């Protein structure tokens, strides 16, 4: 069976969002399989996130629809297949 999932890269997310908060937001848009929010390297004083994440969706079609829908809210994500 061929994997039809697709991973997108989303930017301009709130800096304080954890993996779970990113998952919660994008799950309202489609079926999220995996989330990886970028964190700072511990050198900053506020130890916040970096405002971007990889989000893996169950299907390519679903991911592409989400990109179209949210491209004005979240900067245009780049598609990255795994």
PyMOL CGO cylinders between C-alpha atoms (Angstrom):
from pymol import cmd
from pymol.cgo import CYLINDER

trace = [
    CYLINDER, 0.00, 0.00, 0.00, 1.31, 3.44, -0.95, 0.3, 1, 1, 1, 1, 1, 1,
    CYLINDER, 1.31, 3.44, -0.95, 1.57, 6.08, 1.77, 0.3, 1, 1, 1, 1, 1, 1,
    CYLINDER, 1.57, 6.08, 1.77, -0.67, 9.00, 0.75, 0.3, 1, 1, 1, 1, 1, 1,
    CYLINDER, -0.67, 9.00, 0.75, 0.27, 11.24, 3.68, 0.3, 1, 1, 1, 1, 1, 1,
    CYLINDER, 0.27, 11.24, 3.68, 1.95, 14.59, 3.17, 0.3, 1, 1, 1, 1, 1, 1,
    CYLINDER, 1.95, 14.59, 3.17, 4.01, 16.76, 5.48, 0.3, 1, 1, 1, 1, 1, 1,
    CYLINDER, 4.01, 16.76, 5.48, 3.77, 20.54, 5.28, 0.3, 1, 1, 1, 1, 1, 1,
    CYLINDER, 3.77, 20.54, 5.28, 5.94, 23.24, 6.78, 0.3, 1, 1, 1, 1, 1, 1,
    CYLINDER, 5.94, 23.24, 6.78, 3.97, 26.04, 8.48, 0.3, 1, 1, 1, 1, 1, 1,
    CYLINDER, 3.97, 26.04, 8.48, 5.47, 29.36, 9.56, 0.3, 1, 1, 1, 1, 1, 1,
    CYLINDER, 5.47, 29.36, 9.56, 4.25, 32.42, 11.47, 0.3, 1, 1, 1, 1, 1, 1,
    CYLINDER, 4.25, 32.42, 11.47, 2.72, 30.31, 14.21, 0.3, 1, 1, 1, 1, 1, 1,
    CYLINDER, 2.72, 30.31, 14.21, 2.53, 31.75, 17.75, 0.3, 1, 1, 1, 1, 1, 1,
    CYLINDER, 2.53, 31.75, 17.75, 5.95, 31.37, 19.38, 0.3, 1, 1, 1, 1, 1, 1,
    CYLINDER, 5.95, 31.37, 19.38, 4.53, 29.86, 22.55, 0.3, 1, 1, 1, 1, 1, 1,
    CYLINDER, 4.53, 29.86, 22.55, 2.75, 26.97, 20.78, 0.3, 1, 1, 1, 1, 1, 1,
    CYLINDER, 2.75, 26.97, 20.78, 3.78, 23.44, 21.77, 0.3, 1, 1, 1, 1, 1, 1,
    CYLINDER, 3.78, 23.44, 21.77, 3.43, 20.35, 19.57, 0.3, 1, 1, 1, 1, 1, 1,
    CYLINDER, 3.43, 20.35, 19.57, 0.04, 19.72, 21.17, 0.3, 1, 1, 1, 1, 1, 1,
    CYLINDER, 0.04, 19.72, 21.17, -1.20, 23.25, 20.45, 0.3, 1, 1, 1, 1, 1, 1,
    CYLINDER, -1.20, 23.25, 20.45, -0.10, 22.99, 16.82, 0.3, 1, 1, 1, 1, 1, 1,
    CYLINDER, -0.10, 22.99, 16.82, -1.84, 19.60, 16.58, 0.3, 1, 1, 1, 1, 1, 1,
    CYLINDER, -1.84, 19.60, 16.58, -5.03, 21.01, 18.11, 0.3, 1, 1, 1, 1, 1, 1,
    CYLINDER, -5.03, 21.01, 18.11, -5.13, 23.94, 15.67, 0.3, 1, 1, 1, 1, 1, 1,
    CYLINDER, -5.13, 23.94, 15.67, -4.46, 21.88, 12.54, 0.3, 1, 1, 1, 1, 1, 1,
    CYLINDER, -4.46, 21.88, 12.54, -6.66, 18.94, 13.61, 0.3, 1, 1, 1, 1, 1, 1,
    CYLINDER, -6.66, 18.94, 13.61, -9.62, 21.28, 13.20, 0.3, 1, 1, 1, 1, 1, 1,
    CYLINDER, -9.62, 21.28, 13.20, -8.59, 21.44, 9.53, 0.3, 1, 1, 1, 1, 1, 1,
    CYLINDER, -8.59, 21.44, 9.53, -7.84, 17.77, 8.83, 0.3, 1, 1, 1, 1, 1, 1,
    CYLINDER, -7.84, 17.77, 8.83, -6.46, 14.48, 10.10, 0.3, 1, 1, 1, 1, 1, 1,
    CYLINDER, -6.46, 14.48, 10.10, -3.05, 15.14, 11.67, 0.3, 1, 1, 1, 1, 1, 1,
    CYLINDER, -3.05, 15.14, 11.67, -0.70, 12.16, 11.97, 0.3, 1, 1, 1, 1, 1, 1,
    CYLINDER, -0.70, 12.16, 11.97, 2.40, 13.87, 13.34, 0.3, 1, 1, 1, 1, 1, 1,
    CYLINDER, 2.40, 13.87, 13.34, 3.59, 17.29, 14.57, 0.3, 1, 1, 1, 1, 1, 1,
    CYLINDER, 3.59, 17.29, 14.57, 7.05, 18.66, 15.16, 0.3, 1, 1, 1, 1, 1, 1,
    CYLINDER, 7.05, 18.66, 15.16, 7.14, 22.27, 16.35, 0.3, 1, 1, 1, 1, 1, 1,
    CYLINDER, 7.14, 22.27, 16.35, 10.55, 23.94, 16.22, 0.3, 1, 1, 1, 1, 1, 1,
    CYLINDER, 10.55, 23.94, 16.22, 11.99, 24.95, 19.59, 0.3, 1, 1, 1, 1, 1, 1,
    CYLINDER, 11.99, 24.95, 19.59, 14.84, 27.35, 20.31, 0.3, 1, 1, 1, 1, 1, 1,
    CYLINDER, 14.84, 27.35, 20.31, 18.21, 25.86, 21.16, 0.3, 1, 1, 1, 1, 1, 1,
    CYLINDER, 18.21, 25.86, 21.16, 18.03, 26.96, 24.80, 0.3, 1, 1, 1, 1, 1, 1,
    CYLINDER, 18.03, 26.96, 24.80, 20.18, 30.06, 24.30, 0.3, 1, 1, 1, 1, 1, 1,
    CYLINDER, 20.18, 30.06, 24.30, 17.34, 32.57, 24.45, 0.3, 1, 1, 1, 1, 1, 1,
    CYLINDER, 17.34, 32.57, 24.45, 16.02, 33.87, 27.75, 0.3, 1, 1, 1, 1, 1, 1,
    CYLINDER, 16.02, 33.87, 27.75, 12.36, 33.05, 27.09, 0.3, 1, 1, 1, 1, 1, 1,
    CYLINDER, 12.36, 33.05, 27.09, 12.88, 29.47, 25.76, 0.3, 1, 1, 1, 1, 1, 1,
    CYLINDER, 12.88, 29.47, 25.76, 10.02, 29.91, 23.32, 0.3, 1, 1, 1, 1, 1, 1,
    CYLINDER, 10.02, 29.91, 23.32, 9.31, 28.13, 20.08, 0.3, 1, 1, 1, 1, 1, 1,
    CYLINDER, 9.31, 28.13, 20.08, 10.43, 29.43, 16.73, 0.3, 1, 1, 1, 1, 1, 1,
    CYLINDER, 10.43, 29.43, 16.73, 6.95, 29.89, 15.26, 0.3, 1, 1, 1, 1, 1, 1,
    CYLINDER, 6.95, 29.89, 15.26, 7.16, 27.08, 12.73, 0.3, 1, 1, 1, 1, 1, 1,
    CYLINDER, 7.16, 27.08, 12.73, 6.39, 23.39, 12.57, 0.3, 1, 1, 1, 1, 1, 1,
    CYLINDER, 6.39, 23.39, 12.57, 6.14, 20.34, 10.38, 0.3, 1, 1, 1, 1, 1, 1,
    CYLINDER, 6.14, 20.34, 10.38, 2.65, 18.88, 10.29, 0.3, 1, 1, 1, 1, 1, 1,
    CYLINDER, 2.65, 18.88, 10.29, 1.98, 15.51, 8.65, 0.3, 1, 1, 1, 1, 1, 1,
    CYLINDER, 1.98, 15.51, 8.65, -1.54, 14.99, 7.32, 0.3, 1, 1, 1, 1, 1, 1,
    CYLINDER, -1.54, 14.99, 7.32, -3.22, 11.71, 6.49, 0.3, 1, 1, 1, 1, 1, 1,
    CYLINDER, -3.22, 11.71, 6.49, -3.67, 12.56, 2.82, 0.3, 1, 1, 1, 1, 1, 1,
    CYLINDER, -3.67, 12.56, 2.82, -2.00, 14.72, 0.20, 0.3, 1, 1, 1, 1, 1, 1,
    CYLINDER, -2.00, 14.72, 0.20, -5.36, 16.05, -0.97, 0.3, 1, 1, 1, 1, 1, 1,
    CYLINDER, -5.36, 16.05, -0.97, -6.28, 17.06, 2.58, 0.3, 1, 1, 1, 1, 1, 1,
    CYLINDER, -6.28, 17.06, 2.58, -2.93, 18.82, 3.08, 0.3, 1, 1, 1, 1, 1, 1,
    CYLINDER, -2.93, 18.82, 3.08, -3.20, 20.72, -0.20, 0.3, 1, 1, 1, 1, 1, 1,
    CYLINDER, -3.20, 20.72, -0.20, -6.73, 21.90, 0.68, 0.3, 1, 1, 1, 1, 1, 1,
    CYLINDER, -6.73, 21.90, 0.68, -5.51, 23.07, 4.08, 0.3, 1, 1, 1, 1, 1, 1,
    CYLINDER, -5.51, 23.07, 4.08, -2.66, 25.01, 2.45, 0.3, 1, 1, 1, 1, 1, 1,
    CYLINDER, -2.66, 25.01, 2.45, -5.12, 26.78, 0.15, 0.3, 1, 1, 1, 1, 1, 1,
    CYLINDER, -5.12, 26.78, 0.15, -7.48, 27.56, 3.02, 0.3, 1, 1, 1, 1, 1, 1,
    CYLINDER, -7.48, 27.56, 3.02, -4.89, 28.78, 5.53, 0.3, 1, 1, 1, 1, 1, 1,
    CYLINDER, -4.89, 28.78, 5.53, -2.33, 30.42, 3.25, 0.3, 1, 1, 1, 1, 1, 1,
    CYLINDER, -2.33, 30.42, 3.25, -3.56, 33.86, 4.30, 0.3, 1, 1, 1, 1, 1, 1,
    CYLINDER, -3.56, 33.86, 4.30, -3.48, 32.99, 8.03, 0.3, 1, 1, 1, 1, 1, 1,
    CYLINDER, -3.48, 32.99, 8.03, -0.27, 31.00, 8.16, 0.3, 1, 1, 1, 1, 1, 1,
    CYLINDER, -0.27, 31.00, 8.16, 2.44, 31.95, 5.70, 0.3, 1, 1, 1, 1, 1, 1,
    CYLINDER, 2.44, 31.95, 5.70, 2.38, 29.79, 2.63, 0.3, 1, 1, 1, 1, 1, 1,
    CYLINDER, 2.38, 29.79, 2.63, 3.64, 26.44, 3.82, 0.3, 1, 1, 1, 1, 1, 1,
    CYLINDER, 3.64, 26.44, 3.82, 6.14, 24.55, 1.73, 0.3, 1, 1, 1, 1, 1, 1,
    CYLINDER, 6.14, 24.55, 1.73, 5.31, 20.99, 0.81, 0.3, 1, 1, 1, 1, 1, 1,
    CYLINDER, 5.31, 20.99, 0.81, 7.86, 18.43, 1.93, 0.3, 1, 1, 1, 1, 1, 1,
    CYLINDER, 7.86, 18.43, 1.93, 7.29, 14.78, 1.22, 0.3, 1, 1, 1, 1, 1, 1,
    CYLINDER, 7.29, 14.78, 1.22, 8.75, 12.19, 3.51, 0.3, 1, 1, 1, 1, 1, 1,
]
cmd.load_cgo(trace, "trace")
